[in-house]
Amino acid sequence: MPQVYLDNQATTPLDPDVFSAMKPWFTEKFGNASSRNHTFGWEAEEAVEIARESVAATIGSLPKEIIFTSGATEANNIALQGVAKNYQKQGKHIITLNTEHKAVMDVCQHLSKDGFDITYLPVDKEGILDLNKFEDAMREDTILASVMHVNNEIGIIQPIEEIGEICKKKNIIFHVDAAQSVGKLPIKVDELGIDLLSVSAHKFYGPKGVGALYFRRKNPRVQLKPIMFGGGHERGIRSGTLPVPNIVGLGKACDINADVMIEENLRISQLRDALLQGIRAENPNGRINGSMEQRVAGNLNMSFPGANNEAIIAAVPEIAISSGSACTTSTMEPSHVLLALGMSKNEVYSSLRFGIGRFNTAEDINIAVESINSCMKKIGKMSYV
Ligand SMILES: *Cc1c(COP(=O)(O)O)cnc(C)c1O
């Protein structure tokens, strides 16, 4: 029996139209976008610049403010380390959240070994940042704040516009890890006050191994020191031959998104609500983790007190779900995001993440509801606490 894929926060399937757009760039159009002397190079460069315009249009920036990276992990590294290196004379204090992705948390940890002082702000039990706490954390020597737009485990949306306003007022550079929001929410970097923003293609039906970093050119002009060196590609910030097929795929994913996002969100949120209702009907004590109001359409994260998430996952091989982020699950540590909501370890170990996406159907949801409910009956006679 084929598996129903409900792990769209870990990665999304490649859209077939994205794949079609990419194909020629693997085969007959194989040129190096930096080759200046022949049409192979020129057509590759043109394709890269068209994709750059698509990414820029998706977030409301100028094309020249976009550089291509291998994904959001690299974009986060370039943003955080690049700002840290460039602005360290002005201060060495950075503010972030204790619910960030490892691709921000681990960079901060690395920077703290280099003498940077990191404040990890707590969130409330819904997962949302308290703006007063954010403003209170600002110091004379604060150079950067990094806050994710949408959380990869619980799908909650942070108040980015308000955070951006505070950063502007205090003259602090504002980085946003938008790996889970690009393609899911409308984004305009100027309206949201964002100075740096990380994008990942494989979270919105593009290929793995490509992403982008937006960095602001004006008001203020953000300056980054490169963290690796080579041919000086991408304004000297990200050296390395450009992966043209992947970049074309990222651009195509952005173009498709512009056409379908609103309608798709509506459809996905209906599927998500059907999933929730179906599970709740037989498991009234199942609890939702994180705010339901401030959440993207495709995410549901629930705990089932008294049950163990790994036992549930093993008992429902026909559906692909997860107990947390793809990165934390490999270490079997309890999710730092769920702990940050004030949940106990037992509650965390009873939690499941369902991620619904473009290619899920109502039939998928029926299968998932049936699987989870019959599993709960078996595991259960469950002593709900
Ligand atoms: C997936 C993800 C990343 C990492 O992106 P890659 O492109 O896989 O490196 C970073 N941050 C968040 C919030 C993510 O969901």
The ligand as an ORCA input file, in Angstrom:
! r2SCAN-3c Opt
* xyz 0 1
  C      13.838     23.344      6.441
  C      14.168     24.544      7.248
  C      15.460     25.071      7.261
  C      16.587     24.434      6.482
  O      16.413     24.626      5.112
  P      17.326     23.816      4.050
  O      16.988     24.467      2.762
  O      16.894     22.400      4.142
  O      18.739     24.034      4.459
  C      15.704     26.177      8.018
  N      14.730     26.760      8.743
  C      13.474     26.294      8.758
  C      12.429     26.979      9.566
  C      13.154     25.162      8.018
  O      11.914     24.675      8.060
*
